Amino acid sequence: MNKKELIAALDELPDDTIILYQVVAQNAPEAWQMQVKISGVLPGFNWESPVAVLQLWHPNLESLDPVKWKDN
């Protein structure tokens, strides 16, 4: 998805819509509510278009492999 596609998708929603970010397990009924940060354009990429990162994070998630939570 590029910026234009993301903006088009968001423009279809009412302005007061709350957006939730989730990481969902493929084969399990689990989801983590996530926080989001947008990096801005990253200067180190030599691609045909500018590159930015949409980073999803959870304040209690310490590790992904293996999954480790602060309260575990």
C-alpha positions in Angstrom: 0.0 0.0 0.0 1.3 3.4 -0.8 0.4 6.8 0.7 -2.1 7.6 -2.0 -3.9 4.3 -1.5 -3.9 4.7 2.3 -5.3 8.2 2.1 -8.0 7.1 -0.3 -9.0 4.3 2.1 -9.0 6.7 5.0 -11.0 9.3 3.1 -13.9 6.9 2.8 -14.3 7.0 6.6 -16.1 9.7 8.6 -13.6 12.2 10.1 -14.5 11.2 13.7 -13.8 7.5 13.1 -11.6 5.9 15.7 -9.0 3.6 14.1 -7.7 0.6 15.9 -4.5 -1.2 15.0 -4.2 -4.9 15.5 -1.8 -7.8 15.0 -3.9 -10.8 14.4 -2.7 -14.5 14.5 -3.4 -16.3 11.3 -4.7 -19.5 12.8 -6.0 -18.4 16.2 -8.7 -16.1 17.5 -6.2 -13.7 19.0 -5.5 -10.1 18.4 -3.3 -7.5 20.1 -4.4 -3.8 20.1 -1.4 -1.9 19.0 -0.1 1.7 19.0 1.2 3.3 15.8 4.1 5.5 14.8 4.9 6.8 11.3 8.6 7.2 10.6 8.5 9.9 7.9 10.6 9.4 4.8 13.7 7.2 5.4 16.7 8.6 3.6 18.7 5.3 3.4 16.5 3.6 0.8 17.4 3.7 -2.9 14.0 2.7 -4.3 12.0 4.2 -7.1 9.7 5.9 -4.5 10.3 7.4 -1.0 9.9 4.8 1.8 8.3 5.3 5.2 7.5 2.8 8.0 4.2 2.4 9.8 5.4 0.9 13.0 3.0 -1.0 15.3 3.9 -1.6 18.9 2.4 -2.5 22.2 3.8 -1.0 25.4 3.9 -4.5 27.2 5.4 -6.5 24.3 9.1 -7.1 24.9 10.0 -9.7 22.4 8.4 -11.3 19.2 10.5 -14.5 19.0 9.6 -15.9 21.4 6.7 -13.7 22.3 7.4 -12.2 25.7 5.1 -9.7 27.6 6.3 -7.5 30.5 3.7 -9.0 32.8 4.7 -12.6 32.1 
